[in-house]
């Protein structure tokens, strides 16, 4: 694992922590996503940044890191990034809520395991 690849995992974990903080500041996921002025745009931008880091890892052929994650989860995250970038108003907030509730904790756990083993 290269230092550059590990730094991308750190960035993914940082963005997850930012989303967790946004949710906490708003009281719950639903409230955060209902705040169309600050919280929702911030969450969507952090999700986009997470997907971009996974894409960079893929471009670097960092299979040693990518293999620690479920390939379907990574593809799903990138698909959400595409919707955010190309159809911002059409983003399904129920899917975003599911990602925050279920996907991000899984990514966080896997990312922490990668860091611990590096």
C-alpha positions as CSV (number, residue, x, y, z in Angstrom):
1,X,0.0,0.0,0.0
2,X,1.5,3.3,-1.1
3,X,1.4,6.4,1.2
4,X,-0.6,8.1,-1.5
5,X,-3.2,5.4,-1.5
6,X,-3.4,5.4,2.3
7,X,-3.9,9.1,2.2
8,X,-7.0,8.6,0.1
9,X,-8.4,6.2,2.8
10,X,-7.7,8.9,5.4
11,X,-9.6,11.4,3.3
12,X,-12.6,9.0,2.9
13,X,-12.7,8.6,6.7
14,X,-12.4,12.4,7.2
15,X,-15.4,13.0,4.9
16,X,-17.4,10.4,6.7
17,X,-16.7,12.1,10.0
18,X,-17.8,15.4,8.5
19,X,-21.1,13.9,7.4
20,X,-21.5,12.4,10.9
21,X,-20.9,15.8,12.4
22,X,-23.4,17.5,10.1
23,X,-26.0,14.9,11.0
24,X,-25.3,15.3,14.7
25,X,-25.5,19.1,14.4
26,X,-28.9,18.8,12.8
27,X,-30.2,16.2,15.3
28,X,-30.8,13.4,12.8
29,X,-30.2,12.4,9.2
30,X,-33.7,13.5,8.1
31,X,-33.3,17.0,9.5
32,X,-29.9,17.3,7.9
33,X,-31.3,16.3,4.5
34,X,-34.2,18.6,4.8
35,X,-31.9,21.6,5.3
36,X,-31.5,22.4,1.6
37,X,-29.4,25.5,2.3
38,X,-26.4,24.2,4.2
39,X,-26.5,20.6,5.5
40,X,-27.8,18.8,2.4
41,X,-25.4,20.4,0.0
42,X,-22.5,19.8,2.4
43,X,-23.5,16.1,2.7
44,X,-23.8,15.7,-1.0
45,X,-20.4,17.3,-1.6
46,X,-18.7,15.0,0.9
47,X,-20.4,12.0,-0.7
48,X,-19.1,13.2,-4.0
49,X,-15.6,13.6,-2.5
50,X,-15.7,10.0,-1.1
51,X,-16.7,8.6,-4.5
52,X,-13.9,10.6,-6.1
53,X,-11.3,9.1,-3.8
54,X,-12.5,5.5,-4.6
55,X,-12.3,6.4,-8.3
56,X,-8.7,7.7,-7.8
57,X,-7.8,4.4,-6.0
58,X,-9.3,2.5,-8.9
59,X,-7.2,4.6,-11.4
60,X,-4.1,3.9,-9.3
61,X,-4.9,0.2,-9.5
62,X,-4.8,0.1,-5.6
63,X,-6.4,-3.3,-5.5
64,X,-4.8,-4.1,-2.1
65,X,-7.0,-1.3,-0.7
66,X,-10.0,-1.7,-3.0
67,X,-10.3,-5.4,-2.2
68,X,-11.0,-4.5,1.4
69,X,-14.3,-2.9,0.2
70,X,-17.3,-4.5,-1.4
71,X,-17.1,-3.8,-5.1
72,X,-20.9,-3.2,-5.3
73,X,-20.7,-0.7,-2.5
74,X,-18.0,1.3,-4.4
75,X,-20.0,1.2,-7.6
76,X,-23.1,2.3,-5.7
77,X,-21.2,5.2,-4.2
78,X,-19.9,6.2,-7.6
79,X,-23.4,6.0,-9.1
80,X,-24.7,8.3,-6.4
81,X,-21.8,10.7,-7.3
82,X,-22.9,10.7,-10.9
83,X,-26.5,11.6,-9.9
84,X,-25.3,14.4,-7.6
85,X,-23.1,15.8,-10.4
86,X,-25.5,15.5,-13.3
87,X,-29.0,15.6,-11.8
88,X,-28.6,17.4,-8.5
89,X,-32.3,18.2,-8.1
90,X,-33.2,14.6,-9.0
91,X,-31.1,13.0,-6.2
92,X,-33.2,10.5,-4.3
93,X,-32.8,11.5,-0.7
94,X,-34.1,8.2,0.6
95,X,-31.0,6.6,-1.1
96,X,-28.7,9.2,0.4
97,X,-30.3,8.5,3.8
98,X,-29.7,4.8,3.4
99,X,-26.1,5.4,2.5
100,X,-25.5,7.6,5.5
101,X,-27.3,5.0,7.8
102,X,-25.9,1.8,6.3
103,X,-23.1,2.4,3.8
104,X,-20.9,5.0,5.6
105,X,-20.6,3.0,8.8
106,X,-19.5,0.0,6.7
107,X,-17.0,2.1,4.8
108,X,-15.7,3.6,8.0
109,X,-15.1,0.2,9.6
110,X,-13.4,-1.1,6.5
111,X,-11.3,2.1,6.1
112,X,-10.2,1.9,9.8
113,X,-9.2,-1.7,9.3
114,X,-7.0,-0.7,6.3
115,X,-5.3,2.1,8.3
116,X,-4.7,-0.3,11.3
117,X,-3.1,-2.9,9.0
118,X,-0.9,-0.4,7.1
